[in-house]
């Protein structure tokens, strides 16, 4: 029978356990075992502050910047899966927040629904899998808008999920929507472009903007209050 040196085995086991503990403590949050729900945190008190840059076309382009704060405050009486989303705005970085609107979130086992100005939009579906396509407008009467999980990669030490609208441009214009979500933070970037291009014979197909709007949302703060 083979003899084992128990003190040596114990020391080896301690070293392995210590290494695992150190690695697990240093590792950034890059794994989600909830099917992707960690990309859209919905705790009561959760807030996000976005810096919004906007460019409006139609004559001389006009640029503006403002800040939007969104916070989950409580549940509606309709049920525990309906959450109040209070939106506030300010037009200078140090100004006090002013109430803007009250939207809602509905959290279901297979999707997150965001009610924007009484229009339900399917923002994410679960489980998250790269290549999955769904209709963001499946619960409203607007034209279908297909969204796709383009990638889920580690970037800047965190897991990031890219969501793109499909078929977003033509020779006549662009209707682009691209969003990026970070695990444990929610949406960190949103790019929306609704543009009309010149359609005269001398310029059609050249992407010359006649009118429209470009909007870029960038997360600058998030947490719990």
C-alpha positions as CSV (number, residue, x, y, z in Angstrom):
1,X,0.0,0.0,0.0
2,X,1.3,3.5,-0.9
3,X,2.0,5.8,1.9
4,X,1.0,9.5,1.7
5,X,2.7,12.3,3.5
6,X,-0.3,14.0,5.2
7,X,1.5,17.2,6.3
8,X,2.7,17.8,2.7
9,X,-0.8,17.1,1.3
10,X,-2.3,19.6,3.9
11,X,0.2,22.3,2.9
12,X,-0.5,21.8,-0.7
13,X,-4.3,22.0,-0.1
14,X,-3.9,25.2,1.8
15,X,-1.8,26.7,-1.0
16,X,-4.4,25.8,-3.6
17,X,-7.3,27.2,-1.5
18,X,-5.4,30.4,-0.9
19,X,-4.7,30.8,-4.6
20,X,-8.4,30.3,-5.5
21,X,-9.4,32.8,-2.9
22,X,-7.0,35.5,-4.2
23,X,-8.0,35.0,-7.8
24,X,-11.7,35.1,-7.0
25,X,-11.2,38.4,-5.0
26,X,-9.2,40.1,-7.8
27,X,-11.3,38.9,-10.7
28,X,-13.7,41.7,-12.0
29,X,-17.4,41.0,-12.4
30,X,-17.4,39.3,-15.8
31,X,-19.7,36.3,-15.2
32,X,-23.5,36.2,-14.9
33,X,-25.3,33.1,-13.8
34,X,-28.8,34.6,-14.1
35,X,-29.2,34.2,-17.9
36,X,-28.1,37.8,-18.5
37,X,-30.4,39.7,-16.0
38,X,-27.3,41.2,-14.4
39,X,-27.0,43.5,-17.4
40,X,-30.2,45.3,-16.3
41,X,-30.1,45.8,-12.4
42,X,-33.6,46.5,-11.1
43,X,-33.1,47.1,-7.3
44,X,-35.2,49.7,-5.7
45,X,-33.1,52.8,-5.3
46,X,-30.9,52.0,-8.3
47,X,-30.1,55.1,-10.3
48,X,-28.1,56.0,-13.5
49,X,-26.9,59.5,-14.5
50,X,-26.2,60.0,-18.2
51,X,-24.5,62.9,-20.0
52,X,-26.5,63.4,-23.2
53,X,-25.1,65.1,-26.3
54,X,-27.5,66.0,-29.0
55,X,-27.1,67.4,-32.5
56,X,-30.1,68.6,-34.5
57,X,-30.0,69.0,-38.3
58,X,-32.2,71.2,-40.5
59,X,-30.4,74.3,-41.7
60,X,-27.5,75.1,-39.3
61,X,-26.7,72.1,-37.1
62,X,-27.4,72.8,-33.4
63,X,-25.6,71.1,-30.6
64,X,-26.7,70.8,-27.0
65,X,-25.7,68.9,-23.9
66,X,-27.8,68.0,-20.8
67,X,-28.0,65.3,-18.1
68,X,-30.6,62.7,-17.4
69,X,-31.1,60.8,-14.1
70,X,-33.2,57.7,-14.0
71,X,-34.0,56.0,-10.7
72,X,-36.1,53.0,-9.7
73,X,-38.1,54.2,-6.7
74,X,-40.8,51.7,-5.9
75,X,-43.4,49.2,-7.4
76,X,-46.8,50.0,-8.8
77,X,-49.9,48.6,-7.4
78,X,-50.4,46.5,-10.6
79,X,-48.0,44.0,-9.1
80,X,-44.4,43.5,-7.9
81,X,-43.1,43.1,-11.5
82,X,-44.0,46.7,-12.3
83,X,-41.4,49.2,-11.2
84,X,-41.5,53.1,-11.2
85,X,-38.8,54.7,-13.1
86,X,-38.5,58.4,-12.2
87,X,-36.7,60.6,-14.7
88,X,-35.1,63.9,-13.9
89,X,-33.2,66.4,-16.1
90,X,-30.7,69.3,-15.7
91,X,-29.1,71.5,-18.3
92,X,-25.9,72.4,-16.5
93,X,-23.8,69.9,-14.6
94,X,-24.2,71.5,-11.2
95,X,-27.9,72.5,-11.4
96,X,-30.5,70.9,-9.2
97,X,-32.4,68.0,-10.7
98,X,-35.9,68.8,-12.1
99,X,-38.6,66.2,-12.4
100,X,-39.2,65.3,-16.1
101,X,-41.4,62.2,-16.4
102,X,-42.5,59.0,-14.8
103,X,-41.9,55.8,-16.8
104,X,-42.1,52.2,-15.8
105,X,-40.3,48.9,-16.0
106,X,-41.8,45.5,-16.1
107,X,-39.6,42.6,-15.1
108,X,-40.6,39.2,-16.5
109,X,-38.7,35.9,-16.4
110,X,-37.8,36.1,-20.1
111,X,-37.6,39.9,-20.8
112,X,-37.3,43.4,-19.6
113,X,-40.1,45.8,-20.8
114,X,-39.6,49.5,-20.6
115,X,-42.7,51.7,-20.8
116,X,-41.6,55.0,-22.4
117,X,-44.4,57.6,-22.8
118,X,-46.9,54.8,-22.5
119,X,-45.2,52.8,-25.3
120,X,-43.9,49.3,-24.2
121,X,-40.5,48.4,-25.6
122,X,-38.8,45.0,-25.1
123,X,-35.3,46.2,-24.2
124,X,-33.6,42.8,-23.4
125,X,-34.7,39.2,-23.6
126,X,-33.3,36.3,-21.5
127,X,-31.2,34.2,-21.6
128,X,-28.7,36.5,-23.3
129,X,-27.1,34.7,-26.3
130,X,-24.9,36.3,-29.0
131,X,-26.8,36.3,-32.2
132,X,-30.3,36.3,-30.7
133,X,-32.8,38.6,-32.5
134,X,-36.1,39.9,-31.2
135,X,-38.7,42.6,-32.1
136,X,-38.5,45.5,-29.7
137,X,-42.0,46.6,-30.7
138,X,-43.7,43.3,-30.3
139,X,-46.0,44.7,-27.6
140,X,-47.0,47.9,-29.3
141,X,-48.5,48.9,-32.7
142,X,-45.4,50.5,-34.2
143,X,-43.6,48.9,-37.1
144,X,-41.3,46.0,-36.1
145,X,-37.8,46.9,-35.0
146,X,-35.5,43.9,-34.9
147,X,-32.8,44.1,-32.2
148,X,-29.8,41.7,-32.0
149,X,-27.2,40.7,-29.4
150,X,-24.1,41.5,-31.4
151,X,-21.4,40.7,-28.8
152,X,-20.6,40.0,-25.1
153,X,-17.0,40.7,-24.4
154,X,-14.7,41.8,-21.5
155,X,-13.8,45.4,-22.0
156,X,-12.2,47.9,-19.5
157,X,-12.3,45.1,-16.8
158,X,-16.1,44.4,-17.1
159,X,-18.4,42.3,-19.2
160,X,-20.2,44.4,-21.8
161,X,-23.1,43.5,-24.0
162,X,-23.7,45.2,-27.4
163,X,-27.2,45.5,-28.8
164,X,-27.8,46.8,-32.3
165,X,-30.9,47.5,-34.3
166,X,-30.9,45.7,-37.6
167,X,-31.6,47.2,-41.1
168,X,-30.9,50.7,-39.8
169,X,-30.0,52.6,-42.9
170,X,-30.7,53.0,-46.6
171,X,-30.0,55.5,-49.4
172,X,-32.9,57.6,-48.1
173,X,-31.9,57.9,-44.4
174,X,-30.8,56.3,-41.2
175,X,-32.7,55.1,-38.1
176,X,-29.9,53.7,-36.0
177,X,-30.1,52.5,-32.4
178,X,-27.1,50.9,-30.6
179,X,-26.8,50.3,-26.9
180,X,-24.1,48.9,-24.7
181,X,-24.8,47.3,-21.3
182,X,-22.3,46.5,-18.5
183,X,-22.8,43.7,-16.1
184,X,-24.0,45.1,-12.7
185,X,-24.4,48.6,-14.1
186,X,-27.1,48.5,-16.8
187,X,-26.9,50.6,-20.0
188,X,-23.7,52.6,-20.2
189,X,-23.9,53.9,-23.8
190,X,-26.7,54.6,-26.2
191,X,-26.4,56.0,-29.8
192,X,-29.5,57.0,-31.7
193,X,-29.5,58.5,-35.1
194,X,-32.7,59.5,-37.0
195,X,-31.6,61.2,-40.2
196,X,-33.0,62.0,-43.6
197,X,-30.6,62.2,-46.6
198,X,-30.7,64.4,-49.6
199,X,-32.9,62.7,-52.3
200,X,-32.4,65.1,-55.2
201,X,-30.9,63.5,-58.3
202,X,-27.5,65.1,-57.9
203,X,-27.0,63.9,-54.3
204,X,-29.1,60.8,-53.6
205,X,-27.0,58.0,-52.2
206,X,-24.3,60.3,-50.9
207,X,-25.5,60.3,-47.3
208,X,-25.8,64.1,-47.2
209,X,-27.9,65.0,-44.2
210,X,-31.0,67.2,-44.8
211,X,-32.6,66.9,-41.4
212,X,-32.7,64.7,-38.3
213,X,-31.1,64.2,-34.9
214,X,-28.1,62.4,-33.4
215,X,-28.2,61.6,-29.7
216,X,-25.5,60.0,-27.6
217,X,-26.0,58.9,-24.0
218,X,-23.0,58.1,-21.8
219,X,-23.2,56.8,-18.3
220,X,-21.2,58.9,-15.8
221,X,-22.6,57.7,-12.5
222,X,-24.6,54.8,-11.0
223,X,-25.4,53.4,-7.6
224,X,-28.1,53.0,-4.9
225,X,-29.8,55.7,-3.0
